[in-house]
Amino acid sequence: RVLPRVICGRGFTMQKIALFAALLLAIVAFALAQGPVVLTSENFEAETEGKAAFVKFYAPWCGHCVALAPAWESLATKVHGSIDNAKIAKVDCTVEQELAGKYGIKGYPTLMMLKNGEQIPYRGARDEDSLMAFVKNHAL
């Protein structure tokens, strides 16, 4: 069924507005799907099982975590479509205190690759290229 052809001003019809809104929602959904997976105690096991999961344990108030965020988001976008058995994720330790305790998180950000039950700490540079090299080294 087609929306009625009502003029909404400036030559925009309801169909054009509906199409624009649908396109905008699709773009937002796609952009959100590309970011790091948000891990909680409810989804942690399911999301990390069977993959090399590079996890950022962070606190929102931490300046170093805030500085790392753009590189982490970009890394997640690049890894999402290019390395099938890898996942980029993050845990807000102010909310998920149980997970932080389970993984022995003492400072923020703590970056750790979880693969086949092994915890591999990351201690390298925090630029995107160094992070990607670590993912490729441990996921491929």
N, C-alpha and C positions, 0 to 999 in steps of 0.2 A: 504494500500500500504506500502510495506516495504522499508526502506531507502536503497540506494545502499550500497553494501558491500565494502566500501573504507577503506583502511588501513590508519590510521592517525598517525602511529608511535607507537612503543612499544607494538604492538599487540592490540591496541584499535581500534575497528571498529566504524563506525558512529552510528550503533545501540547502542553500549555500551555507547558511549558518550551521545547520546540522552536520553537513559534510566537514566543515572547518573544525567543529567541536570534536567529531570522531577522529579526524586526522591528528589533532592536538593530543587527544587522549592516547592514541596509538604511539605517538612519538614519546610521550612521557613514560608510558609503560615499557617501551623498548629501552629507553635510557636507564630506567630503574633496574631492569633485568640484567644490565651489563655490569652493574656495580658489584662490590664485594657482597658475599652472602652474609647476612646477619645471623650469627649463631647464638642460640639460647640453650639452656639446659634441656629444653623439650626437643629441639631439633639437632643438637650437636652430633650425636652418634649417626643419625641417618644422613646428615649432610657431609660428614667426613669419611664415612665408611667406603672403602674401595677406591679412594682417590688420594692423590697427594694434595693435602689441604695446607696451604700456606696461610697461617692465622695470625692476625694482629690482635693482641690483647691490649686494650687501651682504656683510658679514662678521658671523658669529654673535656675535663678541665686541664688536662696535661698539655702544656705548650709544645712539647716535642711531638705528641700525638697529632695535634692540630697541624703542625708543620708537615708531617708525613702524609696527611690525608689526601692531598691532590695526587701524589705519586702512587698511593695505594689504590685510589679510584681508577686511575689511568691503567695501572698494572692489571686490575681486575677486568677492565674492558678488553685489553689486549689478549689476556690469557683465555678469556671466555670462549672465543671462537677459534683459537689457534692450538691449544694444548688440551686435548680431550680428557686426559686423566688427571688434570690439575684443577684446583679450585682455589680462589682467593676469598678469604673470609675475614670476619672481624667479630670480636667479643667485647662488649661494653662491660668492663669488670666492675663498674659501680652498680650495675644492675645484676650481673651474673657472677656474684661473689663466690658461689659454689664452684663454678667452673674455674675461676681464678685460683681458688685454693687447690683444686684437684690437679692443676697443671703447675703449681708452685710459683705463680706469678708474684714477683716481689717489686717490680718497677715497671714503668710505662714509657713508651710502648715496648712490649715484648713480642718479638716476631719468632714464630716457630713453625716448622714444617712437620706435619703429622702424616706419617706414611707407614702403612702396615704395622700399626701399633708402636712405631718408633717416634720419638720426639727429637727433632733435629733443630737446635737453636740457630737463629741467624744472628751473626755478629758483624756483618759487613756494612758497607756504605748504604745510606738510605735514599739513594737516587733510583729512578726507575730502571735504568740499565743494569745496575748491580742486582736489584731485586729480581729482574727477569732472568738474569744469568743463574741465580740461585734456583729459581723455579725450574728452569730447563735442566739444570744439573741434577735435580732430585726427582723430577717428574717424568723425564723421558727415559 
